[in-house]
């Protein structure tokens, strides 16, 4: 399984970046081989659509799981369509979040309830 | 450190009126004006600029006159009609896509930094205040919002609380001012568009799994619509924490560049004080 963390730094001791679209790096860990890959986030420097470029990048890396803290509607749509599961990480290092994930202690982030009365079919056209 | 963002969906419902009053009432807080396309909190908050940082938004094409052979290839590929007849770049039209750089046979064109504006940090009573000043015609974007927010975090004296004045809508800049906040205060007004835009922005807030509290401004100008807003909120489990009455003092306060809570006689000011006390308690719990 390939797990992608939004990260403030380039290694496992770095803090989890609270933002997905504009995080500094993506640290990608292959839990089978323990290989680590670090990718700079193009979303950070894009003026508009940070979430879209960040999500595209993550999809292209072929990851199965994303761990972050805040994720917006555009990124979520792309990741969900690519069948990537998103987990809400803790304000801690990548390493400890990886441990929590392995122990199944992180909560999954799902698309919010869509059914605000009167709002059906408006979002996500 | 906690962060509260004040947003509205619809524009002109009273975000800055509320934020400036919160700024006056709160203690140990920093303020960020993230309504980067139309910042105005700096007019109301008594502030002294301390630091000004150049903000580079994106890239823009530049044609080197010495190397240009005026073949016109750049002109033919530019979708934004940004290459002028004298083979110079129209700064306002250029989007920095780089198509001209690709086709130029003489390597006369390069992309250079586009100086989009400045991020300014000011000192205010009891804290710091950051905002952006963009150049004329420049585009506000999530990136500049991120800069404005980060400029407060980079400082050694981290505040206990940051209050963010957001922008209207549900777009890029709003998303960027929402992410990572602990709570959203959503200001609306009793009009049809006030209600519709409230629904849309609350839907966006849901994505960030953030607590949102609703304030109806000028609630007494249309009691029927106010009722509709309250019904919508209770049905969808959003708490309406306050209803601010229409009050000519708000206008007077704006004219005098002061937060309305400074006027003791103001009924709107009194309600805002009450709202702040509620928010101030709630933010401790999240």
Interface residues (C-beta under 8 A of the other chain):
Chain A: X18 X19 X21 X22 X45 X46 X47 X48 X49 X50 X51 X69 X70 X71 X72 X73 X74 X76 X88 X109 X111 X112 X113 X116 X117 X118 X119 X122 X123
Chain B: X57 X58 X139 X141 X142 X143 X146 X172 X175 X176 X178 X179 X180 X199 X200 X202 X203 X204 X206 X207 X208 X209 X232 X235 X236
